Amino acid sequence: MSTELRLRIISAIVLAIIVLGATWIGGLTFSLLSAAIGLLVYYEWSTITGIARSDRFGLVFGWISMALVAYETVFHTSERALLLLLGFTLAAAVLSAFRKTGFWLPGGIFYSGLSAVSLAALRTGDNGLITILFLFAVVWGSDILAYFVGRAVGGPKLAPKISPGKTWSGAIGGTIAGVLAGCLLIWVSGQPVSPWLPLIAAILSIAGQIGDLFESWIKRRFGVKDSSHLIPGHGGVMDRVDALVFACFLAFLGGLIIAALSGQLFATTGGL
């Protein structure tokens, strides 16, 4: 076994213990983890897009925004954190338009902040533990099988200009694996398996794969291989959570829509 492979395995085991442990404990522990992910994602985003090098005002504004959103996420409610996030994103968009600096700043604030808010909200919502574990099963199942099916079957490229290694066979195989893993998790947990569950899992799997492509597009746009070197053998935090955060975005949005339709938008953030 090569040194690099050994390092990747050790890092993966450590990360899995931290993430699954925090998920099981929930509460403040998981909220802190969610906030940390959001802050680290913003650090990587601002580095990749050049905000950290060329826009000192934007960098400071973004860090203040993210710090306050993280604080609300950990110590108050996800609803308040979301409203604050939307406010900062809008303010950053107006400032960026006025200063003609592009929209990487508001995009980074929104992407990073929503990563933290959606994760924390889903864990504290109804059936929070099962919701997060379901998302893990779908996203990780999709990610792992997409890689192996893509290498084994090959075929037409999914998005050759963005991520040349991804194939349609891998995407389809990953989606099927994500559906099976998600449904199996729900069945093993003793929860009722809804007829809609395979469709929900498929949609979340596709959302995760879009998130993966989105991060690949960002990196290709700015000519970087990894989002950072924070995780030995794995690159950066964005490299590891790109699919998960898009799936969480969609699940969180679904919870908000259900809560709004039921007249309980500010009573619960919802879940599956």
C-alpha positions as CSV (number, residue, x, y, z in Angstrom):
1,M,0.0,0.0,0.0
2,S,1.4,3.4,-1.0
3,T,2.0,6.2,1.5
4,E,-0.6,8.4,-0.3
5,L,-3.3,5.7,-0.2
6,R,-2.6,5.0,3.5
7,L,-2.9,8.7,4.2
8,R,-6.2,8.9,2.3
9,I,-7.6,5.9,4.3
10,I,-6.5,7.3,7.7
11,S,-8.0,10.7,6.8
12,A,-11.3,9.1,5.6
13,I,-11.6,7.1,8.8
14,V,-10.9,10.1,11.1
15,L,-13.4,12.2,9.1
16,A,-16.1,9.5,9.3
17,I,-15.7,9.2,13.0
18,I,-16.0,13.0,13.5
19,V,-18.9,13.4,11.2
20,L,-20.9,10.4,12.3
21,G,-20.2,11.0,15.9
22,A,-21.4,14.6,15.7
23,T,-24.4,13.5,13.7
24,W,-25.3,10.9,16.4
25,I,-24.9,13.4,19.2
26,G,-26.8,16.2,17.4
27,G,-27.7,19.4,19.2
28,L,-24.9,21.9,19.8
29,T,-22.2,19.4,18.6
30,F,-23.7,19.0,15.2
31,S,-24.5,22.7,14.9
32,L,-20.8,23.5,15.6
33,L,-19.8,21.0,12.9
34,S,-22.2,22.6,10.5
35,A,-20.9,26.1,11.2
36,A,-17.3,24.9,10.9
37,I,-18.0,23.4,7.5
38,G,-19.6,26.7,6.3
39,L,-16.6,28.7,7.5
40,L,-14.1,26.4,5.9
41,V,-16.0,26.4,2.7
42,Y,-16.0,30.2,2.6
43,Y,-12.2,30.1,3.3
44,E,-11.7,27.9,0.3
45,W,-14.2,29.7,-1.9
46,S,-12.5,33.1,-1.2
47,T,-9.1,31.6,-1.9
48,I,-10.1,29.9,-5.2
49,T,-12.0,32.8,-6.6
50,G,-9.3,35.3,-5.7
51,I,-11.3,37.3,-3.2
52,A,-8.6,36.7,-0.6
53,R,-5.9,38.1,-2.9
54,S,-7.6,41.0,-4.7
55,D,-10.6,42.3,-2.7
56,R,-9.7,43.0,0.9
57,F,-13.0,44.8,1.5
58,G,-15.0,41.9,0.1
59,L,-13.0,39.4,2.1
60,V,-13.6,41.2,5.4
61,F,-17.3,41.7,4.5
62,G,-17.6,38.0,3.7
63,W,-15.9,36.9,6.9
64,I,-18.1,39.2,9.1
65,S,-21.2,37.8,7.3
66,M,-20.2,34.2,7.7
67,A,-19.2,34.7,11.3
68,L,-22.6,36.1,12.2
69,V,-24.4,33.5,10.2
70,A,-22.4,30.8,11.9
71,Y,-23.1,32.3,15.3
72,E,-26.9,32.3,14.6
73,T,-26.7,28.8,13.3
74,V,-25.0,27.5,16.5
75,F,-26.7,29.6,19.3
76,H,-30.1,30.6,17.9
77,T,-32.4,29.2,15.2
78,S,-31.8,28.2,11.6
79,E,-34.7,30.4,10.6
80,R,-32.9,33.5,12.0
81,A,-29.6,32.3,10.4
82,L,-31.3,31.9,7.0
83,L,-32.8,35.4,7.1
84,L,-29.5,36.9,8.1
85,L,-27.8,34.9,5.3
86,L,-30.3,36.2,2.7
87,G,-29.7,39.8,4.0
88,F,-25.9,39.5,3.7
89,T,-26.2,37.9,0.3
90,L,-28.4,40.7,-1.0
91,A,-26.1,43.3,0.5
92,A,-23.0,41.7,-1.0
93,A,-24.8,41.5,-4.4
94,V,-25.6,45.2,-4.3
95,L,-22.1,46.1,-3.2
96,S,-20.5,43.9,-5.9
97,A,-22.7,45.5,-8.6
98,F,-21.8,49.0,-7.4
99,R,-18.1,48.2,-7.1
100,K,-18.2,46.1,-10.4
101,T,-16.2,43.3,-8.8
102,G,-18.3,40.4,-10.1
103,F,-20.6,38.2,-8.1
104,W,-18.2,35.7,-6.6
105,L,-18.6,37.4,-3.1
106,P,-22.4,37.1,-2.8
107,G,-22.1,33.6,-4.4
108,G,-19.6,32.5,-1.8
109,I,-21.5,33.9,1.1
110,F,-24.7,32.2,0.0
111,Y,-23.1,28.9,-0.9
112,S,-21.0,28.7,2.3
113,G,-23.7,30.0,4.6
114,L,-26.4,27.8,3.2
115,S,-24.1,24.8,3.7
116,A,-24.0,25.5,7.4
117,V,-27.7,26.5,7.8
118,S,-29.2,23.6,5.8
119,L,-27.1,21.0,7.6
120,A,-27.9,22.3,11.0
121,A,-31.6,22.8,10.2
122,L,-32.1,19.3,8.8
123,R,-30.5,17.7,11.9
124,T,-32.6,19.7,14.3
125,G,-35.8,19.2,12.3
126,D,-38.3,16.3,12.7
127,N,-36.6,13.0,12.4
128,G,-33.3,14.9,12.1
129,L,-31.0,12.0,12.8
130,I,-32.7,9.8,10.2
131,T,-32.8,12.6,7.7
132,I,-29.1,13.3,7.8
133,L,-28.2,9.6,7.8
134,F,-30.5,9.2,4.8
135,L,-28.7,12.0,3.0
136,F,-25.3,10.5,3.8
137,A,-26.4,7.1,2.5
138,V,-27.8,8.6,-0.8
139,V,-24.8,10.9,-1.4
140,W,-22.0,8.5,-0.4
141,G,-23.7,5.6,-2.1
142,S,-24.0,7.6,-5.3
143,D,-20.4,8.9,-5.1
144,I,-18.8,5.6,-4.5
145,L,-20.7,3.6,-7.1
146,A,-20.5,6.4,-9.7
147,Y,-16.7,6.1,-9.5
148,F,-16.6,2.3,-9.9
149,V,-19.3,2.0,-12.5
150,G,-17.9,4.8,-14.5
151,R,-14.4,3.1,-14.5
152,A,-15.9,-0.4,-15.2
153,V,-18.4,0.5,-17.9
154,G,-17.1,3.8,-19.4
155,G,-19.0,5.2,-22.3
156,P,-20.0,8.8,-23.2
157,K,-18.7,11.6,-21.0
158,L,-21.2,13.4,-18.7
159,A,-19.7,16.8,-18.9
160,P,-16.3,16.6,-20.6
161,K,-15.5,20.3,-20.5
162,I,-16.1,20.4,-16.7
163,S,-15.1,17.0,-15.4
164,P,-13.6,14.8,-18.1
165,G,-13.5,11.7,-15.9
166,K,-17.3,11.5,-15.3
167,T,-19.5,9.4,-17.5
168,W,-23.2,8.9,-18.0
169,S,-22.9,5.2,-17.0
170,G,-21.3,6.4,-13.7
171,A,-24.0,8.9,-13.1
172,I,-26.8,6.4,-13.8
173,G,-25.1,3.7,-11.7
174,G,-24.5,6.2,-8.9
175,T,-28.1,7.3,-8.9
176,I,-29.3,3.7,-8.7
177,A,-26.9,3.0,-5.9
178,G,-28.0,6.1,-4.0
179,V,-31.6,5.1,-4.2
180,L,-30.9,1.6,-3.0
181,A,-28.6,2.9,-0.1
182,G,-31.2,5.5,1.0
183,C,-34.1,3.1,0.9
184,L,-32.0,0.4,2.8
185,L,-31.1,2.9,5.5
186,I,-34.8,3.8,6.0
187,W,-35.8,0.2,6.1
188,V,-33.0,-0.8,8.5
189,S,-33.9,2.1,10.8
190,G,-37.5,0.8,11.1
191,Q,-39.1,3.8,9.5
192,P,-42.0,3.4,7.1
193,V,-40.8,3.2,3.5
194,S,-42.9,5.6,1.5
195,P,-43.7,4.8,-2.2
196,W,-42.2,8.2,-2.9
197,L,-38.9,7.4,-1.2
198,P,-37.1,6.1,-4.3
199,L,-38.1,9.2,-6.2
200,I,-36.9,11.5,-3.4
201,A,-33.6,9.6,-3.2
202,A,-33.1,9.8,-6.9
203,I,-33.7,13.5,-6.9
204,L,-31.2,14.0,-4.1
205,S,-28.7,11.8,-5.8
206,I,-28.9,13.9,-8.9
207,A,-28.7,17.1,-6.9
208,G,-25.5,15.7,-5.3
209,Q,-24.0,14.9,-8.6
210,I,-24.8,18.4,-9.9
211,G,-23.1,19.8,-6.8
212,D,-20.0,17.8,-7.6
213,L,-20.0,19.2,-11.2
214,F,-20.6,22.7,-9.8
215,E,-17.5,22.5,-7.7
216,S,-15.5,21.0,-10.6
217,W,-16.6,23.9,-12.7
218,I,-15.5,26.4,-10.1
219,K,-12.1,24.8,-9.8
220,R,-11.7,24.5,-13.6
221,R,-12.8,28.1,-14.0
222,F,-9.9,29.3,-11.7
223,G,-7.4,26.6,-12.7
224,V,-7.0,24.7,-9.4
225,K,-6.9,21.0,-8.8
226,D,-8.1,20.9,-5.2
227,S,-10.1,23.4,-3.2
228,S,-7.3,23.4,-0.6
229,H,-5.0,21.1,1.2
230,L,-6.8,21.1,4.6
231,I,-7.5,17.3,4.5
232,P,-4.4,15.1,4.0
233,G,-4.8,13.0,0.9
234,H,-8.2,14.4,0.1
235,G,-7.8,18.0,-0.8
236,G,-10.2,20.5,0.8
237,V,-13.5,20.6,2.5
238,M,-15.4,21.6,-0.6
239,D,-13.9,18.6,-2.4
240,R,-15.5,16.4,0.3
241,V,-18.9,18.1,0.8
242,D,-19.7,19.4,-2.7
243,A,-22.3,16.7,-3.4
244,L,-23.7,16.7,0.2
245,V,-24.3,20.4,0.4
246,F,-26.3,20.5,-2.8
247,A,-28.4,17.5,-1.6
248,C,-28.9,19.3,1.7
249,F,-29.8,22.5,-0.1
250,L,-32.6,20.7,-1.9
251,A,-33.8,18.8,1.2
252,F,-33.8,22.0,3.2
253,L,-35.7,23.9,0.5
254,G,-38.3,21.1,0.4
255,G,-38.7,21.4,4.2
256,L,-39.2,25.1,3.9
257,I,-41.8,24.7,1.1
258,I,-43.7,22.1,3.2
259,A,-43.6,24.3,6.3
260,A,-44.8,27.3,4.3
261,L,-47.7,25.4,2.8
262,S,-48.7,24.1,6.3
263,G,-48.4,27.6,7.8
264,Q,-45.5,26.6,10.0
265,L,-42.6,28.2,8.2
266,F,-41.2,29.7,11.4
267,A,-42.2,26.9,13.7
268,T,-40.0,24.2,12.1
269,T,-37.4,23.9,9.4
270,G,-38.7,20.5,8.6
271,G,-37.0,17.4,7.3
272,L,-37.9,14.1,5.6
